[in-house]
């Protein structure tokens, strides 16, 4: 079912005029025949009072990018609630040959109290670092600031520097107070800058230990996604230098500069590092998508085409053929249940785009999609970046200026080969989500709870794929909610095995008898609502 502009206007009309004007810029009905480009406003502040699904800058820095590094201890300098919010909730999985150097399941915090706010928390932070070194002896430590820290002015950098001198390990500090940006996207940027400036390139390796060396960027191993992607890539014959950062390590990250190619899975959270690696070390990046069978096949072929080795290309086709023969018949069985159904797909990062392809393979149509914390280029493609106007909030997070490394920079491709490949594969580019959406579908930035309910009433999707903050509201409306922030109990959903897991879980959602006991609110509302008025003098 397609959305009309009239229906959209009716939803927006329920807002106060000022809010209506703002939200109209964040919502569009896809029209590929529009005379002018369809522009969507993104990466701006949520209107106070609206129940948003967004997270904060601290969540983006510590919770998304830094936290999954397993051989580091990550200390939250702030209240225990902030630490809990970014601990275990994303289900970043990690395994290690040395379990004593795997700290992924621990939660470290200074647990700031009222007295720390009044008198300062630097001494308490230093004491926590002393305790961490005495008990765990990690390879490195990160310190992430929360809102109170920025408000009272604790100097994380000074505490980190003293700890480095005392213990001889790297202690990274991130001033990622929650209010630093309009969403968790600001925290991604802060984390990217910190890792690029202080970690990447600090290793001793000058060349990769094996052929076809790659980095996997923006993969956080939620529910084991990274392990499935790693399985496929290794079977083809690639050497993974490091994963940023799911099941990744600080030690591997230091040598990220030796890779021949960077694969970018989540564009929004890691594109900054991808660009900086290309500028500093000459390593191109390729936009990839391992969510969905066809997307995985296309990505594997793109990577093989980049390296241009016939043996690698042939091996890629062999792996694809073997995997398809194993899973296609099973997915076809699930497709019989899913065929013809519709979905909303509103998830942070690149998932609002990626999972649409997987729904399509199950015979389902995505009628509404969007992102929690995207920028315009995530919707419209990177070609719009020069046209994006920077506001005060955006300028609050400075771009890290990098230059060619005089010793380690080298071109991985000739300029001619580079330009040739750009015409064939998404090399150092991303087309954005909008171009692949059908006319009449709705694209929403920073979808809130009111709009969620209104769009559900009009479009009546069969399932809503979203995050953790709205799933129960959706379920109370009588709809299955597929939680794609951390997958709840399931996963992986990436790669070939992930597509099979996803199909099975979606079918369980549809066939559960639960929904027979829930009546959606609109079914209790009359089809027509009217009033009767009497005029004077009329019999």
Secondary structure, DSSP 8 states (H G I E B T S, - for coil): ----HHHHHHHHTTS-HHHHHHHHTTEEE--TT-SS------SS---TTS-B----HHIIIIIIIITT-TTEEEEEES-HHHHHHTSSTT-B----SSGGG--TT--EE----HHHHHH-SHHHHHHHHHHHHHHT--SEEEEEE-HHHHHHT--HHHHHHHHHHHHSSEEEEE---GGGSSSTHHHHHHHHHHHHHHTTT-SS-SS-SSSSEEEEEEE--BTTHHHHHHHHHHHHT-EEEEEEETT--HHHHTTGGG-SEEEESSHHHHHHHHHHHHHHH---EEE---SSHHHHHHHHHHHHHHHT-HHHHHHHHHHHHHHHHHHHHHHHHHHHHHTT-EEEEE-TTTHHHHHHHHHHHTT-EEEEEEESS--HHHHH-GGGGGG----HHHHTS--------TTT---SS-HHHHHHHHTTS-BT----SGGGS-TT-EEEES-BHHHHHHHHHHH--SEEEE-SSSHHHHHHTT-EEEE-SS-TT----SHHHHHHHHHHHHHHHHH-GGGGG---GGGGS-S--------TT--
